[in-house]
C-alpha cells in the first residue's frame, strides 16, 4: 500500500509540471494511480485536499498575477454580460475554472463567482490577517464569527476546511441566464446602496426591486429563489415561452422542473416525477405564510414549504444544541406557529393550517 507521504510528494511533482488551467483533481488522481499501480478511488478527498494545500502555497508572484487576472474577468462579467461566454471559455477549465458560490460564501469573499483556487487563497488570506491559526497546532483554524457562519464549528482542521468549502462551490454552466441576472441584480443593489447596514444579508427594496419581489425587504437567500419565477426557458426552435410555463411560474423551481417540456435542454436531467396532486401540487398559502417567506410567492407544494422551513431553521441556527430534533422558535416562527418550540418532525403538521383548500 502506497504511503501518504509518497502520494503527496509525487502529487506535488505532477502539479509543478502541469498546466493548472487544464489539470483537474481527477486527472491528477489518475496519474497517481498509473504511477503507483493502485486504485485511489477511495482516497479522492485526500487527493483533493492535498491539491488545495499545494495551490494555497503557490509563489506570491503567481498568486498576484492570478488574482489580478481574476479581477479583470469579474469586472468584464458584471459590466459586459454579452461577453460572458467568451470570457469563461477564454479561462478554460481545470483548477482555474470559474465556479458559482453559495450565498454565504458570496458574502464572505465579496464575489458571486470565483475559481476554486481563488476561493482557497482568499479564505487563507483572511485566516492569516486575523491570526486564526491555533499556535499549538497551525493546522487547526479557530473560527471567528465570519468563518463560523460558513463552517458552523468553533474550530476546523485545514483538511476538513477544504472539504467543507466544497459545499459552497458549485459548477457554473456557460450561458447560464440566471447567473447573469443575479450578477446584474447585485450590481444594481451595490450601486444604489440597498444592503441593510445593520444586516447586509437583507436587501432594502426600492421602487424597482419592489416591483419584482413585491416586498419592502428581502433576504439575499430568499432573493435568489424569488428570481426563479421571473426566469423562464425559451422554446429552442421558435424562441417563445413553452405553453406549460403559464401554470408553472406560480410554483417554485422544483415544481417547474416537474412540468417542463422534455425537449428543453436547460431542464434535462433535473425533473422529478410529474405530479399534479399530493406533495407535488402547488397550494395557495395563507397571508401569514406569504408574509413569513417574504418572497411574494403565494403558492407552494407541501414538500416545498417544508423545505423552506428547514432552510430558515438552519440559516438562523434554531435547532436546540442539546437536542437537534427540537426547534427553538424566534419571533417570526412564534408569530407563524404560535408556539415557543416544537419537534422538527411536526413541521409538516404545523404548516397544514397555512395551506388554503381550494374547491375541486
Protein Blocks (a to p, Z undefined) as FASTA:
>chain_A
ZZfklmmmmmmmmmmmpcfklgcfklmmmmmmmmnopafklmmmmmmmmmmmmmmmgcfk
lmmmmmmmmmmmmmmmmmmmmlmmmmmmmnogajllccdddfklmmmnopabdcfklmmm
mmmmmmmmnopacfklmkbccddfklmmmnopabdcfklmmmmmmmmpccddehilklmm
mmmmmmmmmmnopacfklmkbccddfklmmmnopabdcfklmmmmmmmmpccddfklopa
cfklmmmmmpcfklmmmmpcfklmklgokaccddfehjllccdddfklmmmnonopabdc
fklmmmmmmmmmmmnopacfklmkbccddfklmmmnopabdcfklmmmmmmmmpccddZZ
